[in-house]
Amino acid sequence: MAMGFGSMLAGGCAVGAGMTGGAIFALTAWLTLLGMWAGAGLMDRVLAEPVHTAQPATQQAPVVVPVAP
């Protein structure tokens, strides 16, 4: 998050910072790109899960039991 904020403050983007460093084979840039990829994949899985909403219980008619006189 700090990298994204800093790169936007400087007028760039976080992916551009990773790609530029990756082009010169900087290890930290490759680790950053790997972290971005893993984070995006994780959030994709989290957000793609179906939302389980509680269904209201169905109302059934009350059972009337006849009582012998």
N, C-alpha and C positions, 0 to 999 in steps of 0.2 A: 504494500500500500504506500509506503514511504517513497519507493522508487517511482511509482506512478505519479504521485503528487509532485515530486521533484522534477521529473521529466516534463510534466505539463507546465510547471512553473517556468522552466527554462525554454519552453516553446517547442518541445519535442514530444515523443511518445515512448512508452516503456518498451514496446516491441522494437521500435527503431534502435533503441539503446542496446538491446540484445542482439539484433541483427548486425549492427555496426561492429560490436565487439566480437561477434562470431566470425565475421569476415577476416579478422586478423588473428583468429584462433585463441582469443583470450578465454581462459578456463572459466572465469567468473561469468562471462557472457553466456557461455554454454550452460552453466548451472542455472543462470537466471531464466534462460529460455526453457530449460527442462522444468523448472519450478512453475513457470507460467502455463506450460502445457499440462502439467499434472493438476494444477489448481483449476484450470478451465475444465478439465475432464471430471474432476471431483464435483464441481458445481453443476456441471451438466447432469451428472447422475442424481445429485440431490434435488435439483429443480425438476427433473423429468419424472420423479416418483409420483404416482397418482395420490391425490389428496383423499384421505379416508375421512369422510364425513359421517357423523352419527345419523342414522336414519331413525325417524321417530317411530316408536312402537305403534303397531296397528291397534286400533281400538276394536275390541270384540264385544259382541252383545253379551250382557250379563246372563249367566246360566240360571234358569229358574228351576228349582227342584220342587216338585209337588210334595206337599206334606199330607199324609193321611189323616182324616178327622178322627 
